[in-house]
Amino acid sequence: MTKYIIAHDLGTTGNKATLYDADGRLVGSAFYGYSTEFAHTGWAEQNPEDWWRAVCASTQELLRQTKIRPADVAVVTFSGQMMGAVPLDRAARPLRNAIIWADQRAVPQERWLGERMDPADVYRITGHRLSASYSLSKILWLRDNQPDVYRATYKFVHAKDAIVARLTGNFVTEPTDASGMNLYDLDAWDWSARIIEAAGLDADKLPALRRSIDVVGEVLPQVAEEVGLPAGTPVVIGGGDGTCAAAGAGVVDEGAAYNYVGSSSWIALATRQPIYDADYRTFTWAHLVPGMYSPCGTMQMAGGSYQWTRDQLAPQEREAAGALGLSAYELMNLSAQKSPPGANGLLFLPYLLGERSPRWNPRARGAFIGLTVRHTRGDMVRAVLEGVTMNLRVILEAFTAQGARIDAMRIIGGGARGRFWNQLMADIYGVPVQRLAILEEATSMGAALAGGIGVGLYKDFSMSQTMNAIAETFQPDPAAQAVYGKVFPIFEAAYHALLPIYDQIAEAGL
């Protein structure tokens, strides 16, 4: 009898349940949405009960669609949004809404902790900058502002961990999510006693640490009917969504890297040691693969910059695309292809929402530089794609400067669909770019890998190569590479030259 894996991906907009078979094939999927509450500026909360309802409903819908018997489910496993804070009582019930990754209310707690401990030491221990984005500052905010909730909390967990606790009665997390808390020692593979002491945190409120591939319990009889799975079904903890995506993209061995291109974008690697950048341009997660790491760098507006270009600069393409039944981006790419590498001397700085890594500058602004009367819309479209890709190259070079080996770049996400952009990436990155067969399911695929390995359906993470094969490879063009070798230093110089202007704009309140 064929056995199956159910993988849940608890994202920001909803939960996606996917079903994989023992051969690694995607059999079906179901989605259940939920909302986010923005009660105040900088606040972002979700109700964990909504997550539970989503998991139950999507599980039942998935089984109904695929006509798979619940008894044939060998394991249920998870990926989930990271960097949150979910206070649970001893019965695994939430004591309040979850403070999710997008919440920025805990800046005072971040600053307070930065006075008690050198931020450089925090980066060296955790692989991450000290930030209000991470779980520790959010927990400290609860301690400072809702002490009754803090005192009543049995364990602070993440989204997937909250569901696992509800399913199994066990309060656990694993290295990938733990490494996004500003509390995890990457060298020791354990909570940092030094940071816990500096923060004055009650260490007993942290969950137990297990491996991402570990079976951490079984579906309890009292929730079996509600979730739609037999009591005793094994539960594998899985990992945070970003690191699950790395595994799903096949980035499981040293030398492998992937580039997710959606509205935002990031580059992540698989390494045997953390990467610490002297300028703090990048950060490092624990990998889904036990004992490995996933250094990462992100940018705010990748596909988002291209979407802005479509909306503001390409009305003709949008109108024509509708009539032809095509994507406006396809027509924009045709226009951009008429422009040579370097876009006839036109540069675009893609900082339409400030920037995270590699710049860590919320004041940064977007700009076209070098614009003349000779430039065409095609030049502008090409310049936008080149600017986004050169900004990602800054991340790539931060890794290689620390000795990282990158043999090729795998591409996933909606932005990976365009062959023109794929080739442009190969030319700017200077490594082969590999577009994967499945572009949108890497996160659930990574969770499924963890679950399948955990119960012995899959031998190891090499199964990722079967689940998501390379569809097409783009080799760097030497002539284009030579051009970008001249353009890239100018791109870097342009950003640094504008730093005083960014400050002046911000200080003028504009």
C-alpha positions in Angstrom: 0.0 0.0 0.0 1.4 3.4 -1.0 2.1 5.8 1.8 1.9 9.5 1.7 3.3 12.7 3.4 1.1 15.7 4.3 3.2 18.8 4.6 1.7 22.0 6.0 3.1 25.4 5.2 1.9 28.0 7.7 2.5 31.2 5.7 1.5 34.8 6.4 -1.7 34.7 4.2 -2.8 31.2 5.0 -1.9 27.5 5.3 -1.1 25.4 2.3 -1.4 21.7 2.7 0.4 19.4 0.2 0.4 15.7 -0.3 3.4 13.8 -1.6 3.8 10.1 -2.3 6.7 7.8 -1.5 8.3 8.6 -4.9 8.4 12.3 -4.2 5.5 13.2 -6.5 3.2 16.1 -5.6 -0.3 14.5 -5.5 -2.4 17.4 -4.4 -2.7 20.7 -2.5 -5.3 22.7 -0.6 -5.2 26.2 0.8 -7.0 27.9 3.7 -6.6 31.6 4.3 -6.5 33.7 7.5 -6.1 37.3 8.3 -3.5 39.5 10.0 -4.4 42.2 12.5 -2.7 45.6 12.3 -4.0 47.3 15.5 -1.2 50.0 15.6 1.5 51.2 13.3 4.3 48.6 13.3 2.1 45.9 14.9 1.3 42.6 13.1 -0.6 39.8 14.9 -2.4 36.6 14.0 -4.7 34.4 16.0 -3.1 30.9 16.4 -6.6 29.5 16.6 -6.9 30.5 12.9 -3.8 28.5 12.2 -5.3 25.4 13.9 -8.6 25.8 11.9 -6.6 26.2 8.7 -4.6 23.0 9.4 -7.7 21.0 10.2 -9.7 22.3 7.2 -6.9 22.0 4.7 -6.0 18.5 5.8 -9.6 17.3 5.4 -10.0 19.1 2.0 -6.7 17.6 0.8 -7.8 14.1 1.6 -11.2 14.7 0.1 -9.7 16.0 -3.2 -7.2 13.2 -3.6 -9.4 10.4 -2.2 -6.5 9.2 -0.1 -7.4 7.2 3.0 -6.3 8.9 6.2 -4.7 5.6 7.3 -2.4 5.8 4.4 -0.8 9.1 5.6 2.6 8.0 7.0 3.5 11.4 8.5 2.4 14.9 8.9 5.1 17.6 8.9 5.5 21.4 8.8 7.1 24.5 7.5 6.0 27.9 8.8 6.6 31.6 9.1 9.6 32.4 11.2 10.7 35.0 13.8 7.4 35.2 15.7 6.4 34.8 19.3 3.5 32.6 20.3 2.8 32.3 24.1 1.3 29.0 25.0 -0.1 27.6 28.2 0.5 24.0 29.4 -2.5 22.8 27.4 -0.9 24.2 24.2 -3.5 27.0 24.1 -2.5 30.5 23.0 -2.7 33.1 25.8 -3.0 35.9 23.2 -2.5 36.6 19.5 0.8 35.7 18.0 3.2 38.5 17.3 4.4 37.6 13.8 7.6 38.2 11.9 6.4 41.6 10.4 5.8 43.2 13.7 8.3 46.0 14.7 6.9 47.2 18.0 9.9 45.9 20.0 12.5 48.5 18.9 12.9 49.7 22.6 13.6 46.2 23.7 16.2 45.8 20.9 17.9 49.0 22.0 17.8 47.9 25.7 19.4 44.6 24.9 22.0 46.3 22.7 23.1 48.3 25.8 23.5 45.1 27.9 25.3 43.1 25.2 27.6 44.1 22.3 25.5 43.7 19.1 28.7 42.4 17.4 28.7 39.5 19.9 25.1 38.8 19.2 25.9 38.6 15.5 28.8 36.3 16.1 26.8 34.0 18.4 23.5 33.8 16.5 24.6 34.7 12.9 22.0 37.5 12.9 22.0 41.2 13.7 20.2 42.3 16.9 16.8 43.3 15.7 13.2 43.9 16.8 12.2 41.6 13.9 13.4 38.5 15.9 11.5 36.6 18.6 13.7 37.6 21.5 12.7 41.3 21.4 9.1 40.4 21.0 9.2 38.2 24.1 10.9 41.0 26.0 8.1 43.4 24.8 5.5 41.0 26.3 7.5 40.8 29.5 7.6 44.6 29.7 4.1 45.4 28.6 2.0 42.4 29.3 3.6 40.8 32.4 0.6 38.7 33.2 0.8 37.0 29.8 4.6 36.5 30.2 4.2 34.9 33.7 1.4 32.6 32.5 3.3 31.4 29.4 4.6 27.9 29.6 6.5 28.0 26.3 7.2 30.6 23.6 7.1 28.9 20.2 6.7 29.6 16.5 3.7 29.0 14.2 4.5 25.4 13.3 5.5 24.5 16.8 2.2 25.8 18.2 0.4 23.3 15.9 2.8 20.5 16.7 2.1 21.1 20.5 -1.6 21.0 19.8 -1.3 17.8 17.8 1.1 15.9 20.1 1.2 17.6 23.5 4.9 18.2 23.1 6.5 21.6 23.2 9.5 21.5 20.8 11.2 23.5 18.1 14.3 22.9 16.0 17.4 24.7 14.8 16.0 26.5 11.8 13.3 28.4 13.7 15.5 28.6 16.8 18.2 30.4 14.7 15.7 33.2 13.9 15.1 34.1 17.6 18.4 36.1 18.4 18.7 33.4 21.1 20.4 30.4 19.4 24.2 29.7 19.5 25.1 28.4 16.0 28.3 26.9 17.1 26.9 25.1 20.1 23.6 24.1 18.4 21.8 25.1 21.6 20.2 28.1 23.3 22.8 30.8 24.1 23.2 31.0 27.9 25.0 34.2 27.5 22.2 36.0 25.7 19.6 34.5 27.9 21.4 35.9 30.9 21.9 39.3 29.4 18.2 39.5 28.5 17.1 38.3 31.9 14.9 35.8 30.2 13.4 32.7 31.9 15.1 29.9 30.0 12.4 27.4 31.1 10.0 29.3 28.8 11.9 28.1 25.7 10.9 24.9 24.0 13.0 21.7 23.8 15.3 21.5 20.8 15.0 18.6 18.3 16.3 18.0 14.8 14.1 19.1 11.9 13.8 15.4 10.7 12.8 14.1 14.1 9.5 12.4 14.9 8.5 14.5 17.9 5.2 12.8 18.7 2.0 11.4 17.4 -1.5 12.7 16.7 -3.3 12.6 20.0 -6.7 10.8 20.3 -8.5 13.9 21.5 -7.6 15.9 18.3 -7.6 13.1 15.7 -11.2 13.5 14.6 -10.9 17.3 14.4 -7.7 17.3 12.3 -8.9 14.3 10.1 -6.0 12.0 10.8 -5.8 8.7 12.8 -4.6 8.9 16.3 -1.0 7.7 16.4 0.0 9.3 13.0 3.7 10.3 13.4 4.5 14.1 13.5 7.8 15.4 12.2 8.6 18.9 13.3 10.0 20.2 9.9 11.4 23.7 9.8 11.1 27.4 9.1 9.8 28.4 5.7 12.9 29.9 4.4 15.2 27.0 5.2 12.5 24.5 4.0 12.6 26.3 0.7 16.4 25.8 0.5 16.0 22.0 0.8 13.1 22.0 -1.6 15.3 23.8 -4.1 17.8 21.1 -3.8 20.4 23.3 -2.0 21.5 20.5 0.4 25.2 20.2 -0.3 28.1 22.6 0.0 28.6 24.6 -3.2 24.9 24.8 -3.9 22.9 28.1 -3.8 19.5 29.3 -4.7 17.8 32.6 -5.5 14.2 33.0 -4.7 12.7 35.8 -6.9 9.2 37.0 -5.9 8.2 40.5 -4.8 11.2 40.4 -2.5 14.2 38.2 -3.1 16.9 36.3 -1.4 20.0 34.2 -2.0 20.8 31.3 0.3 23.5 28.7 0.4 24.3 25.4 2.0 27.5 25.4 4.0 29.2 23.4 6.8 30.2 26.5 8.7 28.3 29.8 9.4 29.3 32.8 7.3 30.0 36.0 9.3 30.3 39.1 7.1 32.5 41.9 8.5 29.9 44.5 7.3 26.9 42.5 8.6 25.5 42.3 5.1 24.3 38.7 5.4 23.0 36.4 8.1 23.0 32.7 8.8 20.3 30.2 9.6 20.6 26.7 10.7 19.8 24.4 7.7 17.1 21.9 7.5 19.8 19.3 6.9 21.2 18.5 10.4 24.6 19.9 11.0 24.6 22.3 8.1 24.0 26.0 7.8 22.1 28.3 5.4 23.8 31.7 5.0 21.3 34.2 3.5 20.9 37.7 2.2 17.6 39.4 1.3 16.4 42.4 -0.6 13.1 44.2 -0.3 12.1 45.0 -3.9 13.1 42.5 -6.6 10.1 41.4 -8.5 8.4 44.3 -6.7 10.6 46.7 -8.7 9.7 44.9 -11.9 6.0 45.1 -10.9 6.4 48.9 -10.3 8.0 49.2 -13.7 5.0 47.4 -15.3 2.5 49.5 -13.5 4.2 52.9 -14.0 6.2 52.6 -17.2 4.5 50.0 -19.4 0.8 50.9 -19.9 1.1 49.9 -23.6 2.4 46.5 -22.8 -0.3 46.0 -20.2 -3.0 46.9 -22.7 -1.5 44.8 -25.5 -0.9 41.8 -23.2 -4.6 41.7 -22.3 -5.6 41.7 -25.9 -3.1 39.0 -26.8 -3.7 36.8 -23.8 0.0 37.2 -22.7 1.7 38.5 -19.6 2.8 42.1 -19.7 6.2 41.0 -18.5 6.7 38.9 -21.7 6.2 42.1 -23.8 8.4 44.1 -21.5 11.2 41.5 -21.9 10.9 41.8 -25.6 11.4 45.5 -25.3 14.3 45.1 -22.9 16.1 42.6 -25.2 16.5 45.4 -27.8 18.7 47.2 -25.2 22.3 46.0 -24.9 24.0 44.8 -21.7 24.5 47.9 -19.5 21.2 49.4 -20.9 23.1 52.1 -22.8 24.7 53.5 -19.7 21.5 53.7 -17.6 21.6 52.5 -14.0 18.7 51.7 -11.7 19.0 51.6 -7.9 16.2 49.3 -6.7 15.5 50.8 -3.3 11.8 51.6 -3.6 11.2 50.4 0.0 14.5 51.2 1.5 16.7 48.1 1.9 17.4 45.2 4.2 20.5 43.3 3.4 22.9 44.0 1.9 22.5 47.7 2.7 20.5 47.7 5.9 19.4 51.2 5.1 15.7 52.1 5.5 16.4 55.6 4.1 17.7 54.4 0.8 15.6 55.5 -2.3 15.2 54.2 -5.8 16.8 56.1 -8.7 17.5 56.1 -12.4 21.0 57.4 -13.0 22.5 58.4 -16.3 19.1 59.1 -18.0 19.4 61.0 -21.3 17.1 61.9 -24.1 18.5 58.9 -26.1 17.2 56.3 -23.7 14.2 54.2 -24.5 11.6 52.5 -22.4 13.4 49.2 -23.3 16.6 50.7 -21.8 14.6 51.6 -18.6 13.1 48.1 -18.3 16.5 46.5 -18.8 18.1 48.8 -16.3 15.5 47.8 -13.7 16.3 44.1 -14.2 20.0 44.8 -14.1 19.7 46.9 -11.0 17.8 44.3 -9.1 20.3 41.6 -10.1 23.4 43.7 -9.3 22.0 44.3 -5.9 21.6 40.6 -5.4 25.2 40.2 -6.7 26.3 42.4 -3.7 24.9 39.6 -1.5 26.7 36.9 -3.6 30.0 38.7 -3.3 29.6 39.0 0.4 29.5 35.2 0.6 32.4 34.6 -1.8 34.5 37.2 0.0 34.2 34.9 3.1 35.4 31.9 1.1 32.0 30.4 0.2 32.0 28.1 -2.9 29.1 28.7 -5.3 29.1 26.3 -8.3 25.7 27.3 -9.7 22.6 29.3 -8.8 19.2 27.6 -8.7 16.2 29.9 -9.4 12.7 29.5 -7.9 9.7 31.9 -7.5 7.5 33.6 -9.9 10.3 35.9 -11.1 12.2 32.8 -12.4 9.7 32.2 -15.2 11.3 34.7 -17.7 14.2 33.2 -19.7 15.5 36.7 -20.5 15.9 37.5 -16.8 17.4 34.0 -16.2 20.1 34.7 -18.7 20.7 38.2 -17.4 21.3 36.6 -13.9 23.8 34.2 -15.3 25.7 37.1 -16.9 25.7 39.3 -13.8 26.4 36.5 -11.2 29.0 34.9 -13.4 27.8 31.3 -12.6 25.4 29.0 -14.4 21.8 29.7 -13.5 19.5 26.6 -13.2 15.8 27.1 -13.4 14.0 24.3 -11.5 11.0 22.4 -12.9 8.8 23.4 -9.9 9.1 27.1 -9.0 6.4 27.7 -6.4 6.4 24.6 -4.1 9.9 24.5 -2.7 8.8 25.4 0.8 6.3 22.5 1.2 8.7 20.2 -0.7 11.4 20.9 2.0 8.9 20.1 4.8 7.9 16.9 2.9 11.5 16.0 2.6 12.0 16.3 6.4 8.9 14.3 7.1 9.7 11.6 4.6 13.3 11.2 5.9 12.0 11.2 9.5 9.8 8.2 9.0 12.0 6.4 6.5 10.1 6.9 3.3 13.0 8.9 1.8 16.7 7.8 2.3 18.1 11.3 2.7 18.0 14.9 1.3 19.3 13.8 -2.0 15.7 13.0 -2.7 15.3 16.7 -3.5 17.0 16.2 -6.8 14.2 13.8 -7.8 11.4 15.9 -6.4 12.5 19.1 -8.2 14.8 18.5 -11.2 16.6 21.2 -13.2 14.5 22.3 -16.2 17.0 24.5 -17.9 20.5 25.8 -17.4 21.7 29.3 -18.5 25.5 29.7 -19.0 27.1 33.1 -18.5 27.8 34.9 -21.8 31.5 36.1 -21.7 30.8 39.3 -23.7 27.9 40.4 -21.4 30.0 39.4 -18.3 32.8 41.8 -19.5 30.2 44.7 -19.7 28.8 43.9 -16.2 32.3 43.7 -14.8 32.6 47.5 -15.7 29.0 48.4 -14.7 28.9 46.7 -11.3 31.6 49.0 -9.6 29.7 52.0 -10.9 26.4 50.6 -9.5 28.2 50.3 -6.1 29.7 53.8 -6.3 26.3 55.3 -7.2 24.7 53.9 -4.0 27.5 55.1 -1.8 27.5 58.6 -3.5 23.8 59.0 -2.7 24.0 58.2 1.0 24.2 61.9 2.0 21.2 62.6 -0.2 19.1 59.9 1.3 19.9 61.3 4.8 19.0 64.9 3.6 15.6 63.7 2.2 14.8 61.8 5.4 15.8 64.7 7.7 13.7 67.1 5.6 10.7 64.9 6.3 10.2 64.1 2.6 
